[in-house]
Amino acid sequence: MWLIVAFALLLLLGPLFVPDPNAQSLRDSLQGPSLDHLLGTDNLGRDAAARLLEGTRTTTLAALTAVGVAIVIGLPLGLLSGYVRGGVDAVLARVADAVMAVPPLILLLAAIAALGTGVTKAMVILGVILAPRLFRVARGATIGLGNSGFLEVARMSGCSTPRILWRYVLPNVRSQVVVQICLLFSFGVLTEAGISFLGLGVQPPSASLGVLLRTSIEYLRDAPLLVIAPGVVITALILVCNLIGDRYTRSKEAS
């Protein structure tokens, strides 16, 4: 959580202390780190630290968009399917299986080819593609509750299905759902970086971690920090998510 707080403060307050990420100065191109440019400058003389902060913000928001869409679609349907069972469960489970049968990146690239490029559009599509994974986790955890006594009591007391799912089922499957959400966020970060690296996501001069890697890879020998920095940030974001998921699981097991 301290790492998350550090990331949040850096993204919120960092732009106050760095120059405009799109300000160019060709005479200052490919400079090394200095007091004026903490991470040096890129090939167009833009401040690398400012570009890195902007890119991290863009990639983080893109991954959160994908995860948010997956939660809105997959979580309630998974809880409902695992709770009511029957025909509803059979139909929803088969649809989820059909979507998961195709690799997500293949589906995403096909959707981008049909609907056009753009990071927001791509992340919404990715959220729809990833929703079945959250659906399966929520459904399986809900089925695992079976006919628990507290669910029988809730039904006998006249609680509606939405209230039972929200008040009694969700708190008992939360640990599995949180871990899956962390994994989906990590996948969202990698996917955004990947499609932007291929030129299908964020478009220059806007910055994202994938764009930074794509535009700086040819300068690896002259300015390796331009490539190393976004790579380290991608690794750190994924590590933070995995640590949170692992820690949350351990705390739930201990309690």
C-alpha positions, 0 to 999 in steps of 0.5 A: 500500500505504501508503494501505491501511495508513492505512485499516486503522489508521484503521478499527482504532484510530479507534474508540478516539479517537472517541465511541460512533457511536450516542450521541445528543444532540439539543441538539447536532444539526447542529453544525460541526467542533470539538475535541469533534466533528472532523466535527461532528454529524448531525441526532440529535447523533451524532458524525459522525467516529465514524459515518463510521468505523463506516460505512467499516468496514461498507462495507469488510467488505461489499465484502470479503464480495462479493469473497470469495464471487466468488473462492471460486466464480469463481477455481477454476472459471475455472482448471479450465475453462481447463485441462481445456477440453472439455465442462466448459469449454463448460458452465461458460462458457455458465452464466457467459455467461447470468449476465453477460447480465443487468446485475448490479444488476438481478439483485441487486435481484431477488434482494433482492426475493425473499429480503429485505433485509440487507447480508450477504445482499445481498453474498453474492448480489452475490458470486455474481453477480460470480463469472462476471466473475472466472471469465472472466478466470481462464479466459482467462488459463489458456487463454493459457498453452496447452500450455506446457512447464512444464505438460507437465513437471508432467503427466508428473511425475504432478502432480494437476490441483489441484496443477498449477492451484495450483502452476503455473497460478495464479502465471502468471495472478495479475496478471490476477486481482489487477486483476480483484479490485481492480475487483470490490472497487470495484464492491462498495463502490459497490453497497453504498453504492447499495443502502443509499442506497435502503434495501435494505442496512444499516438505521439506526441502523447506519452504512454509507457509503450510509446516511450519504449517505441520512440526511444528503442533506436537510441538505446546505445546513445541514451539507454536510460530512455528505454530503461526507465519506462521498463522499470516503471512497467515492472514496478507497477506489475510487482506492486499489484502482485504484492498487494494481491498476495498480501491480501490473500495471506491476510484473509487466510490468517484471519 
